[in-house]
Amino acid sequence: MVDFVKIKIPSKYLNHFMGLQILNFYNPNEVLCTKGEIILKKKSKTKFIALRADYNNLTIDITSKKNIILHGSLHKFWTNGINHNDFDVNQIFKCLLKLEHELQIDLSLCLVQNLEISINLYNLPLSTYAVICGMIGTKVQRSKHGLVPFTHRDIGNKEGYYIRSKRAQYEFKIYDKALESNLSYQIFRYELKMNKGECIRRFTGVSTLYDLIDPECQKKIKETLIKNWSTILLYDVSLPSKGKHAQYKNYHFWNDLSLNKRSFYYHRLRLLKASKESGSNIHEVISQMLKEKLDQLTTFKKE
């Protein structure tokens, strides 16, 4: 449920990190040339990073201004490089205990700057590819920018792609996680990535790393994923190819309506009704599956 994070660690831990045996720092701007000489990269993206340590699927950077930044997948940190399975609040709790013990720091002092929350769904009534083909855009209430479309991006060197709808402080990302992970089945992956601290606090209440296991923050994370799913405009590709609903496939049709709240939601209700009566009811099915799965993932278990 929690995947990528970017954390600012108090600078008082600088000397502590430099002496920690599990961390081997190096200069990421240096490269070894063919003649055996060490030279600095040209126009390096890491020019403001003085030192870097790779640590169990996480990265710790020390910047030229002595800031300490930890970033990477908490999910992969806990599972040794795998993040296509579920990652519930109980595992997150154990993960944070392990991180705090190994780094010997107080995680309640570590500020969250980027946060990715996500969920895996299985056995949808349509294939993940079919669902992706129906994704049109996202509409946020009170937005003055119309309908933000989904755009396609390649999944690295893997066959296939993911889609995203990007806003200033956060973005939606949807893809087949099994395809990315070279698995034989399908996993519908829905992610919301927040890249500003203000947005993270507003959406989830999370400020520090330990807030990830706070019951109220867990509740808000669940509500955020569900609420933002409701803003996604999804065409049901299982509908008959002809009919009054055919216009609903068109992004431009919806974008023209997007600034007229009454017309937009009138036609959206018609699309949902057509999907329920003549299609797979895919948007509502996923919405219900999200609620049930998130209830499971955010429930603390007594041991």
Secondary structure, DSSP 8 states (H G I E B T S, - for coil): -EEEEEEEE-GGGHHHHHT-TT---B-TTEEE-TTS-EEE-TT-TTTTEEEEEEETTEEEEEETT--EEEEEEHHHHHHTS--SS---HHHHHHHHHHHHHHHT--GGG-EEEEEEEEEEE---SS-HHHHHHHEEEE--TT-SS--EE-EEEE-TTSSSEEEEEE-SSEEEEEEEHHHHTT-SS--EEEEEEE-SHHHHHHHH---BGGGGG-HHHHHHHHHHHHHHHHTEEE--TTS-SSSGGGGGG-HHHHHHHTT-HHHHHHHHHHHHHHHHHHS--HHHHHHHHHHHHHHHHT-----
